[in-house]
Amino acid sequence: MNDLPHGLWEHLHPEERPLARRLADLAGRARNRGEWTLTPFLDPGERSVAELVARSLGAGVRFYGGHPAAERVRGLFVPPEALSWVTDDPETFDLGLVDVRWSPAFGAPGHRDLLGAVLGLGFARERLGDIRLGPGRAEIVTTAALVPAIAIGLERAGRIGVRARPGDWQDRLPAAPPEREVRTISVASLRLDAVLAGALRLSREQARRLVESGAVRVNHRPERAPDRPLQAGDRLSVRGFGRVEVVERLGANRSGRERLVVARLGGRR
């Protein structure tokens, strides 16, 4: 086990520490034994933890998730002198692709339908990368070893029957910007619970409970303090509701309430 410096350990949120321990072991093997070690798929917050661990232990790290704009990526820890040898390709990062098709005449599954269907097959979230959707098809990035099992087992996503097969990296869906609902809201203050309530059309009490239950991340890191102040540029992710970005602070209106421009991506409307 490779111990992390005390200063870094104190910097980590308690919920991030178990992951940091796992990553420290992988990074230590890269630094001390010269091994190339792969992480599970990481979300942006977990990626930040991996970067901190690599710097603290003197290992090199590179990230890739199947395409340049991937949100969920695998990290590859290597000796620092080997970092320039790492190439961003599926083989290096042991990635696989599942191609999913359906008949648009019967509707279309959403991201949550596809994710839930794959998790329902018994596979952990950390073994799954990005899920991208297009007209009549989707692609799921996963580990190379998992592709056959998903291709065989995935038959429905939500209410929609689907056909899954191993995907071709040369036949990818074109990159498309995520759909955003942008609007102006008026809130009593810049507290996290107040902004969440306004952005998600919830009561203040509902927003507070979401935060205190651990369902909210701010800038990809866990946050359980409802009174945390927010500012323009902050990004929130809320389990079951998608993501919210504080785009711009417009200032206070005549009644003293703060006016904000927020953008919402994914989740329930």
N, C-alpha and C positions, 0 to 999 in steps of 0.2 A: 504494500500500500504506500503511495506517495503522498506525504502530508502537504497540505497547502499552507502557505505562509499565513500567520495569524491575522495579519491585516486584511488579507483577501477574505479569509473565512468570516471575519466580522462584517465585511461589506456585503456578503451574500444574504439574501432573504432566507429565513429558515426553510421555506419550501424548495429552495434551489440547492440546498446542501447535499441531499442524497444524490442528485444528479452530478454535482461537483465531485463527489467521492468517486463515482464511476468513471467520470471523465479524467480525473487525476490519475487513476490506474492506467488508462489507455495512453495518456500523454507521457507518463513516466516510463512506460515500456518503449515508447518511441525515442525518448531522450536517452535512457540508460542502456537499452538493448539494441537500438537501431531498427526496431520493428516499425512497420507501417500498420497502424491500427485504425479501424473504422468505427465511428459512433453509430448509434441508431439515428433515425431521422429526427431532426431538431427543428423546433419552431424558432422564430427570431429571438425570443427571450433566452431560450436554451442555447442558441448559437452564441449569444453574448457571453454566457457562462463559459462555454468552451473556449472562446477567445481569451477570457481572463485566466482560465486554467493554463492554457498553452503559454501565455506570457509569463505567468508566475513560475512555471516549472521549466521554462527554457526549451519548449518543444515547438516545432513548426506545425501549422494547421492550415488546411485548405478546405473549402466548402463547395459542394455541388449538389444539385437536386434534379438534374435532367435537362434544364434549360437555364439561360442566364438570369432570368427574373424569378426563379423558383423561390417560394416562401419557405417551404420545408426542405431541408437539405441534410445530407450526411457530412460529417466532418471526417477528415483524414489527418491523423496526427503522424508526423514524420520527424526524423532528426532535422534540425534547422538547416543543415547543409544540403539536404535532399529536397528542400521545398521547391526549388526551381525545376526539378524533374517531374513534378506532379502535373498531369494533364487533366483538364476538365472533360471527362468522357464517361459514359455509362460503365465501361469495363473497369476503369480504375476505381470507381466508387461502388462497384458491384450493384448496379441499378438494373431493374427490369421494368418493362412497360406492359400494361394490360390494356387492350383496346376493347371498348364496350360499345355495342350498337343496339338500337331499338327502332321501332316503327313510329315516326312522329304522329301518325294518324291516331295513336292511342295515348298521346300525351308525352311528357318528358320528365324523367326523374331530375331532382335537384341535387346539389352537392351533398346535402345532409342525407338524402335518400341513398346515394351511392356509398357514402362513408358508413352509414349505419348498416348497410347490407354487407359490406366487407368486414366490419367489426363483428357482425352477427355470425360470420363464419369462424370466429374464434381467434382472429388475428389482432394483435395489439396495435394501438395507434402509432407507436414508435417504429413500426415496420412499414409504415405507409408514408409516402411523400405527397406531393400535390395531386389534386384531382381537378382536371380541366374539362370543361364542357363545351360542346359545339352542337350544331344542328344534327340531331339524330345520332350523336356519338359522344363518347367521353374517353379520356385516357387516365389511367391510374398509375402513378409511379410507385414502385415498391422495390424490395430487394429482388435480385435475380432468382433466388431460390424459391420465392413465394409465387412467382408468376403462374406456374402450372396449377397450383392449388386454387388460386383465385379464378383462373380461366375455367376450371371445371366446376367450381362451386357456385359461382355468381350467376343466378338465373333470374332474380327479381331485384328491383331497387324501388322501394316504396310499393306503389300499385302497378308499376310498369314491368312487363317482362323484358329481359335483356339477353343479349348474346355476348359472351366474353371470349376473348382469345388472346394469345400472346401478341403484343404490339410490335410494330416496326419503328425503330428510331428515325428512319428516313421518311416516315409518313406521319409526321406530327401535326397536331392541330395548330393553326396559326395563332400567334399570341394576340390576345384581345384585352383591352383595359377592363377592369372590373366595373360592374354597374354601380353607380353612386347616386344616392338620393341626397341632394344638397338643399338645405333650407335654413332659415333664420329662426332662432328661438330666443325667448326672453326668460331669464332665470334670476332667482333671488340673489345668488352669489356664484362665485366660481368654484365652490366646493364640488368634489367629485359626485356626491349623491345628487346635488341639485342639477348639475349638467347632465348626468345620466337620466334623471327623471324627465328633463325637457327633451333630450334627444330621442329617447325610447318611448315617450308618451306613457310614462309610468307615474305612480304616486311617489312622493319623496320617501315614504316608508318602504315601498317596494324596492326602490333603488338602494336604500340603505341596507336592506337585508341582502340584496345581491352582493354588495361590496363585502359585508361582514361574513358572508358564507364562503368567500374565496372564489367567487365566480368572475371576478373582474381583474384584468391586468391593465396597467398603465405603462405605455411605452414598452410593452412586452414583458413587464415584470409584475409579480403578484402584488396586489394592493388590497389591504383590508381596512384602511382608514377612510371612513366616509367624508371626513372633513379635509382631506388632502386638497390643496388648491391646484387648479389646472391653469394652463396658459395655451395660447395659440401654438399649434404644432403638435400638441399632445395627442397620442393615439390610444384608444381604449379598445379592449376586446372583452366581450361579455358572453359567457357561456350560454348558448341557446338564442342569443340575440344578434350575433355577428359583431361587426366592428364600427366604431365611431371615431371620427377625427375632428378635433377642434380646429377648424380652418382659419377663422379670423375672429378677433375680438373687436366689436364695433363701438364699444363704450356703453355708458348707462343711458337709459331713456329718461323721460321727465319724472317718472315715478321712482327712479333710482335702481331699476332692475337692469341687469347686464344683458346686452344683446350680443349673441354669438352666431356665427355661421358654422354649421356643423355638416359633416358628410357621413352618411351611413352606408355601410357595405354589408350585404348578406344578412342572414338571420330572418326572424319573423318581422313582418310589417304591421 
